[in-house]
Amino acid sequence: MITKLNYEQYSAQAAELIPKNAFMTTSHNNKVNTMTIGWGSVGVIWRKPIFTALVRQSRFTKELVEQSGEFTVTLPLTEMKEALALCGTKSGRDMDKITVAKLTLLPGQAVATPVIAGPGLQLECKVIYKQTMLPENLASADNKACYAEGDYHTMYFGEIVAAYKTE
Ligand SMILES: Cc1cc2nc3c(=O)[nH]c(=O)nc-3n(C[C@H](O)[C@H](O)[C@H](O)COP(=O)(O)O)c2cc1C
């Protein structure tokens, strides 16, 4: 069952769930991939509800989101530790993670990218702005702590065009 949510209904819960990790799903040319994310934010920018995802240059996810201009975020409301571990350590370049992690997809309501089935908070996003981090603009302590090997993030600001809970 799908329960549609407005910004007031999902924003606080999404912010609470992000540190518990989520799936960021992308698709292009019939290829669907998902990766685990632990960083991100929900807020209002440009008078719109926005999910900001941070994706390092090395991720296959980056290639797909660049092509499609959209992504979905599934914030699990049940324990999905094993799937999150697999999708956070293996690349979609090397395997079909959806099959290997035994994940089920549900079609997107407002975008062509699917969401991960199961009890969860689902956010469907269309990228309206992106920005690759400039190392010289980052506080040096955080630069050292998070980017010892470079591989800076691109921030994708996705307008949340559909938000709902799945059972
Ligand atoms: C708990 C956890 C959180 C993660 N958060 C992020 C993130 O926010 N951004 C990112 O680029 N990678 C993050 N990663 C790493 C990617 O999930 C991982 O490199 C993945 O294999 C990339 O898959 P892909 O190549 O199919 O895109 C995280 C990994 C874990 C385990």
The ligand as an SDF file (V2000), in Angstrom:
LIG
                    3D

 31 33  0  0  0  0  0  0  0  0999 V2000
   26.9440    3.2640    5.2570 C   0  0  0  0  0  0  0  0  0  0  0  0
   27.4370    3.7270    3.9110 C   0  0  0  0  0  0  0  0  0  0  0  0
   27.1300    5.0130    3.4880 C   0  0  0  0  0  0  0  0  0  0  0  0
   27.6000    5.4870    2.2440 C   0  0  0  0  0  0  0  0  0  0  0  0
   27.2850    6.7540    1.8350 N   0  0  0  0  0  0  0  0  0  0  0  0
   27.7110    7.2130    0.6220 C   0  0  0  0  0  0  0  0  0  0  0  0
   27.3460    8.5220    0.1610 C   0  0  0  0  0  0  0  0  0  0  0  0
   26.5840    9.2810    0.8030 O   0  0  0  0  0  0  0  0  0  0  0  0
   27.8600    8.9370   -1.0350 N   0  0  0  0  0  0  0  0  0  0  0  0
   28.6850    8.1420   -1.8040 C   0  0  0  0  0  0  0  0  0  0  0  0
   29.1300    8.5670   -2.8810 O   0  0  0  0  0  0  0  0  0  0  0  0
   29.0120    6.8710   -1.3940 N   0  0  0  0  0  0  0  0  0  0  0  0
   28.5370    6.3990   -0.2150 C   0  0  0  0  0  0  0  0  0  0  0  0
   28.8500    5.1260    0.1950 N   0  0  0  0  0  0  0  0  0  0  0  0
   29.6630    4.2560   -0.6700 C   0  0  0  0  0  0  0  0  0  0  0  0
   28.8730    3.6340   -1.8210 C   0  0  0  0  0  0  0  0  0  0  0  0
   27.6370    3.1050   -1.3760 O   0  0  0  0  0  0  0  0  0  0  0  0
   29.7150    2.4940   -2.4430 C   0  0  0  0  0  0  0  0  0  0  0  0
   30.9520    2.9990   -2.9080 O   0  0  0  0  0  0  0  0  0  0  0  0
   28.9930    1.7520   -3.5410 C   0  0  0  0  0  0  0  0  0  0  0  0
   29.6990    0.5540   -3.7850 O   0  0  0  0  0  0  0  0  0  0  0  0
   28.8750    2.5580   -4.8350 C   0  0  0  0  0  0  0  0  0  0  0  0
   28.1190    1.8080   -5.7300 O   0  0  0  0  0  0  0  0  0  0  0  0
   28.0240    2.1170   -7.2930 P   0  0  0  0  0  0  0  0  0  0  0  0
   29.4340    2.0730   -7.8630 O   0  0  0  0  0  0  0  0  0  0  0  0
   27.1570    1.0180   -7.8160 O   0  0  0  0  0  0  0  0  0  0  0  0
   27.4230    3.4770   -7.4390 O   0  0  0  0  0  0  0  0  0  0  0  0
   28.3840    4.6370    1.4200 C   0  0  0  0  0  0  0  0  0  0  0  0
   28.6680    3.3240    1.8440 C   0  0  0  0  0  0  0  0  0  0  0  0
   28.1860    2.8780    3.0660 C   0  0  0  0  0  0  0  0  0  0  0  0
   28.4890    1.4560    3.5040 C   0  0  0  0  0  0  0  0  0  0  0  0
  1  2  1  0
  2  3  1  0
  2 30  2  0
  3  4  2  0
  4  5  1  0
  4 28  1  0
  5  6  2  0
  6  7  1  0
  6 13  1  0
  7  8  2  0
  7  9  1  0
  9 10  1  0
 10 11  2  0
 10 12  1  0
 12 13  2  0
 13 14  1  0
 14 15  1  0
 14 28  1  0
 15 16  1  0
 16 17  1  0
 16 18  1  0
 18 19  1  0
 18 20  1  0
 20 21  1  0
 20 22  1  0
 22 23  1  0
 23 24  1  0
 24 25  2  0
 24 26  1  0
 24 27  1  0
 28 29  2  0
 29 30  1  0
 30 31  1  0
M  END
$$$$
